[in-house]
Amino acid sequence: EKDFILAKLEESNWNISQTAREIDTPRSNLYKKLEHYGIKIAAGVGEAVAPSSLREKEGEESPNSKGQDGR
């Protein structure tokens, strides 16, 4: 279910309302599922921040791995 939700979020460019409609669930329920799976939506950015375990699984670096100045 987690992978399904992440895929749908990516398809909708991380639009919660659109994703909720596409999977036929209320937005409030989708938010609960996101919290349950540790998926955080970056405020005002339009993209989710996957849990570090998922980022590591996919070979991505942690957002903090380079420090705040990008080094």
VENGI-V267225 format. One record per residue. RES is the residue in one small letter. SS is DSSP state (a for helix, b for strand, c for the rest). OMEGA is omega as a letter, one per 40 degrees, with the letter a starting at -180 (* if undefined). NEAR is the number of other ideal C-beta (glycine too) atoms within 10 Angstrom. Layout:
res->RES ss->SS omega->OMEGA near->NEAR
res->RES ss->SS omega->OMEGA near->NEAR
//
This chain:
res->e ss->c omega->a near->9
res->k ss->a omega->i near->15
res->d ss->a omega->i near->9
res->f ss->a omega->a near->9
res->i ss->a omega->i near->19
res->l ss->a omega->i near->18
res->a ss->a omega->i near->11
res->k ss->a omega->i near->17
res->l ss->a omega->i near->23
res->e ss->a omega->i near->12
res->e ss->a omega->a near->12
res->s ss->c omega->a near->16
res->n ss->c omega->i near->10
res->w ss->c omega->i near->19
res->n ss->c omega->a near->15
res->i ss->a omega->a near->16
res->s ss->a omega->a near->10
res->q ss->a omega->i near->14
res->t ss->a omega->i near->23
res->a ss->a omega->i near->19
res->r ss->a omega->a near->14
res->e ss->a omega->i near->13
res->i ss->c omega->i near->16
res->d ss->c omega->i near->6
res->t ss->c omega->i near->14
res->p ss->c omega->i near->10
res->r ss->a omega->a near->12
res->s ss->a omega->i near->9
res->n ss->a omega->i near->11
res->l ss->a omega->i near->20
res->y ss->a omega->i near->14
res->k ss->a omega->i near->12
res->k ss->a omega->i near->16
res->l ss->a omega->i near->19
res->e ss->a omega->a near->10
res->h ss->a omega->a near->11
res->y ss->a omega->i near->16
res->g ss->c omega->i near->13
res->i ss->c omega->a near->20
res->k ss->b omega->i near->12
res->i ss->b omega->i near->16
res->a ss->c omega->a near->11
res->a ss->c omega->i near->6
res->g ss->c omega->a near->5
res->v ss->c omega->a near->9
res->g ss->c omega->i near->11
res->e ss->c omega->a near->11
res->a ss->b omega->i near->18
res->v ss->b omega->a near->15
res->a ss->c omega->i near->19
res->p ss->c omega->a near->14
res->s ss->a omega->a near->14
res->s ss->a omega->i near->9
res->l ss->a omega->i near->16
res->r ss->a omega->a near->15
res->e ss->a omega->i near->12
res->k ss->a omega->a near->10
res->e ss->c omega->i near->8
res->g ss->c omega->i near->6
res->e ss->c omega->i near->12
res->e ss->c omega->i near->9
res->s ss->c omega->i near->9
res->p ss->c omega->a near->11
res->n ss->c omega->a near->8
res->s ss->c omega->i near->9
res->k ss->c omega->a near->10
res->g ss->c omega->a near->7
res->q ss->c omega->a near->7
res->d ss->c omega->i near->5
res->g ss->c omega->i near->5
res->r ss->c omega->* near->5
//
